């Protein structure tokens, strides 16, 4: 048994070494859209704003000071990195480290989910190399950074709910994830259902409420930090820099409506890269492509093993995220793929894999789809990052 354990850990170590090597290889030294790291460095100096207005960053002026129009938590979580490096290695490396940090939490999560325990290694490959997350590592700009941060802290939350059952700690990390990507709030559906599922019979509702209260108490400190920052900088604890930026640019802010459905539908269902008659034969448009084209293992979402309680708990978050963004006025013009859907990847990947865990044939099919996904996303990175001017 000890020999088998040793071999398994050697394989796991090789897996993480491979993932780390690939992601670090494609990570650029710098990216000009590095506002969050700039603010993190200013926070270390005791300032809550940037020293000057930078034209290519999304910024606004308030009371004579220059602020980033991003949720403040996006910069807060970079402060330890900024302190350790002094900003010498740039924001792109920080983005890649969040992706790498997600991998072991994903591995541990899948190992704990009944029915797919043996697919943990495949899950890591699917997430890091077989999805547009690989492109994220190859750029590291602010738009992909927010998703990487949100994914990391949502993975940590799932770990503390499903693996460790430390709900107070889970709530703390969930609120951090929510404050980097607001749409992560939709994952509260998963946690509410899970609390009902794990509550003791005979007192299920009472047990779920108790679990929810512990979870909520853990979420309070990050909320207070953000509210204090917003009150100090903008004079209103409930006005985020994101909303303030929209207001000062004279825009209404994010819009939702049925009129956006037909424009968004291709990106979230069937849009492909543009085919070219000559090399490189494909163009990965920044307007987005379907995850079912770039990462076809996600077709498993339609064949998920709904007999599993955890699958039934994860599915409402996936459906809600899809519905939310199908009605949103944009698709995320900064990454090929459907960028906004990355917010739900921590629950989408395990659910998709559950469809292939019913036998040896399913695993072989998954392996073929994973090989295609890795090749497609690697080629997308090659074309987009290394061939495009």
N, C-alpha and C positions, 0 to 999 in steps of 0.2 A: 504493500500500500504506500509506504514511504517513497519507494522508487517511482511508482505511478504519479504520486503527488509532485515529486521533483521534476519528472518529465513534463507534467502539465504546466508547471510554473515556468519551466524553460521555454515551452511553446508560447505561453502568455507573454513572457519577457521578450521573445523574438517578435511577437506580433506588435507589441507596443513600440519596440525599437524600430520596426519597419515603418509604422505609422508616423512616428516622430521624425524619422529620417526624411520621408517624403514631404511631410508638411513643412519642415524647416528648409528643405531644398527649394521649395517654391515660394517661400516667404521673402518678399522684397526687403531691402535694407530700409527703405523709407517710403512713406506715402504722404503726399502733400495735404490730404484731408485728415489732419491729425488734431483737430480742435480739442477732443476730450483729453488727450495726453498733455496738451499745452495748458489746459485748465488745471489738470492734476498737479502739474509742476507749480502753477501759481498758488494753488491751495496749500502746498507745502511751504510757500513763502508768506502765508497768511493773507493772501488776496483772494477774493471771490469772483474776480473777473479777469479778462485778458488785458494786457497793458495797451493794446492798440486794436483797431478794427482791421481784420484780415479779409480782403474782398472775396476770396474764393471759399471761405468758410461761411456756413449759415449762422449769421450773427445779427444782433440788433443792439441799439443803444437805448439805455434807460438811465435817466438822471445823470447823463454825461459819462456813463461807463459802458464798456463794451462787453456783451455777454454772448455766450453760445446758446443757440435755440434748440438745445437738446435736454432731455431729462438730466438733472444734476447727478443722479446716481451713476450715470454712464462714466462720469469723471471720478466720482468718489471711489469706485472700486479699482480705479487705476492708481490711486495714491500710493499703495504699497509698492507697486511696480515702479512708479516714478521715484519713490524714495530709494529703492534698491539700485536703480540704474542711473538715476539722474537724467533720465530721458535719452541716454546715450545710444540706446538700441532702437529707438523709434516705436511707434504705435503698432506697426505691422507685427512685430514679434510678440507684443502683448496679446494681440488678437489670436495669433497661433497658439500661444500658451493657454488661452481660455479653451480653445478647441481640444488641445492635448489634455487639458485638465478634465474635460468632459468625458474622455474615453474611459478611464478607470471607473467612474461612477456609472456610466452606461453598462460597462461589463458586469459590475456588481449587481446592478439592477436586474439585468436579464438573467443572471445566475439565480436570482431570487424569485423569478416569475414562473409559476408552474406551467409546464408544457413547452417552454423554450429554453430551459436551463442550459442545454448543450449548444445553443446558438449564440452564446455571448461573444465569441470571437468574430463570428460573421456580423453581428450587430455593430461591433466597433469598425469593421471594414466598411460596412454599408454606410454608416454615418460619416466617417472621416474622409474616405476616399471615393465612395460610390455615390456621392450626392454633391450638390453645388457648394457644400461646406469646403470642398477642396479649392474651389475658386475663391472662397472667402479668405482662406489662408494665403492665397497668391496675391491678394491686394491689401487687406488690412485697413481699408478706409473706414471712416466713421460709420457709414451705413451698415456695413457688414459687422463691424465691431459690436454694435448694439445687439445684434442677433446672437453673436458668439457669447457675449456676457449673459444675455437672457437664457440661452440654452444651458450654459454652465451652471448657473444658480438654480435653474429648474431641475437639472439632473441631480444636483445636490439635494434639493427638496425631495425629489422622488426617492433618493437613497435613504433619507432619514425617515420617510414615511413607510416604505415597503421593505427596507432591509433592517433598519435599526429601531424603528418605531419610536423615535424621539420627536414628538410632535411639536414641542416648544421650539426646538432647534429648526425643525422643518419650516415652521411658520416664519421664522427670522429670515431664512434664505429665500423663501417664496416671495416675501415682500421685496427683497433686493431684486429678484428676477423681475417682478412686476414693475419696479421703478426704473428698470433699464429698457424694458419693452412692455408698454402698457397692456397690449393684447394678451400677455401671459396670464392676465387675470382670468381669462376663459378657462384656464386649467383648474380653477377653483371648483368647477363641475366635477372633475375627476376626484379631487380630494374629498368633496362632500359625499359622493357616492361611496368612496373607499371607507370613510368613517362609518357609514351605515353598514357596510359589509363586515367590518372587523369588530363592530360592537357586539357584546354578548347577547345571545337570544333571550327574549323575555324583557329586555330593557334596551332594545336596539336604538330607539329614538333618543332616549336619555344618554346612552353611551356615545352616540354620534354627536350630540350637542356638547357633551363634556370634551370629546376629542377636538371638536371645532373651537371650543373656547381656549384650550391649550395652544392650538395652532394660531389663533388670533392674537393671543397674548404675546407669542413669539414675534409676531409681525409688527408690534407696536414700535419698538426702537427704531427700525429703519424709517418708518413713517414720520416719526418725530424729528429725525435728523433732516429729512427732506423738507418738512414743513418749516422748520427753523431756518433753513437756508433760504427758502423762498420768501419768508417774512423779512429776513435780514436784507436780502438783495432787491426784492421787488415790492416790498411793503404789503404783500398779501400772501399768507401761507398757502392759500389754495390756488394761486396762479403759478403754473409751472413756466419755466423759460420757454418750453415748447409752445405753449399757448400764447405767451407774451410776444414771442417772435412773430407768430402768425398775425397777431393784432397789430403790431407796429409795422408790418409789411403791408397792411391794408387788405389782408386776405381774410376770408371767413373762417378758415381753418379746415380740417378734414371734413369731407362730405360723404354722405351715404345716400343711396337711392337705387331703385330698380333700373334706372336708365344706365347704370354702370354695369349691369349684369352681363349683357351680351358682349360688351367690350372686354370684360375680364375673363369670361368663360373660356376662351381658347387657351389663355395662359395657364389656367388651372386644370385644363383637361387634355387638350390634344395639340397645342402649338409645338412645332418642331423647329430646330435650327434651319436657317435658310440654306438651301442646296445651291452650290456654285458649280459651274462647268469645269473649272480648273482648280488646281491646288490653291488653298487647302480643302476645297470641296464643301466645307461647311462654314457658315458664319453664325456665331452664337450672339444673337441680337440682345442688347441690354434691355429691350422691352419685355423679355422673358420667354421661357418655354415651359412646357408641361413637365412636372416631375415624373410623370409616367413615361415620358420619352427619355429623359436624362437618367432616371433611376427606376427602371421598370419593376424592380422588386416591390415598389409601392402599390402595384396592383393587388398585392396581398391585403390591402385595406378592405377590398370588396369581398374577400374570402376569409376574413378573420375568424378565428376560432372563438365564437361568441359563447361557447360553453364555459369559458374561463371567466371568473368574476372580475379579474383585473382588466380583461379586454372590454367587458361591459362598462367598467369604470373609465377607461381611457377613451372609448369611442365618442362620448358626448363632447369632449374637448375638441376632437378632430372635426366633428360635424360643425360645431359652433365656429371654429376658426375658419373653416371653408366658407360657411355662410357669411360670416363677418366680412371677409375680404372679397367675396364675389360681389358684394354691394358697395365696396369702397371705391373712392374716385381715382385710385391709382393702383399700379401693380408692383411698384418698387423698382425704379429705373436706376439700378446700380449693380446688378448682378444677373448673369443669365440664370435661368430657372425661375421659379416663382418665389422671389426673395422673402415675401412676408410669411409664407408657409413655414419657413424655418423656425418660427416661434413655437410651432407644434411638433417639431421633429422629435423631441424627447419622448413623446407618447406615440407618435406615428411609426417610428422605427420598430419598437417591440410589437405593436399591433400588426404591422405588415408581415413581420417574420412569423407570427403565430399561424399564418395560413400555410406555411411550408414545413411545419414541425410535426406533421401527422404520419411521417414515414420516410423511408430512404428515398423514394422517388421525389417527394416534395423537397428534400434537402438537395438532391441533384439539380432539380429545376432552379432552386434558389441560387446554387453555385453558378449556374450558367447566367442567370440574371445579374448576379453580383459582378461577374467578370465583365459583362457588357457595360454595367453601370460605371465601374471603375475606368474602363477604357474610354467610354464616352466623356466622362467628366475630366479625365486626364487630357484628352484631346481638346476639350473645350478650354481648359487652362492654357494649353500649348498655343492654340489659335488666338485666344483672346488676350493673353498676357505677353506672349513672346513673339507673335507674328504681327499683331495689330500695331499701327504706328502710334 
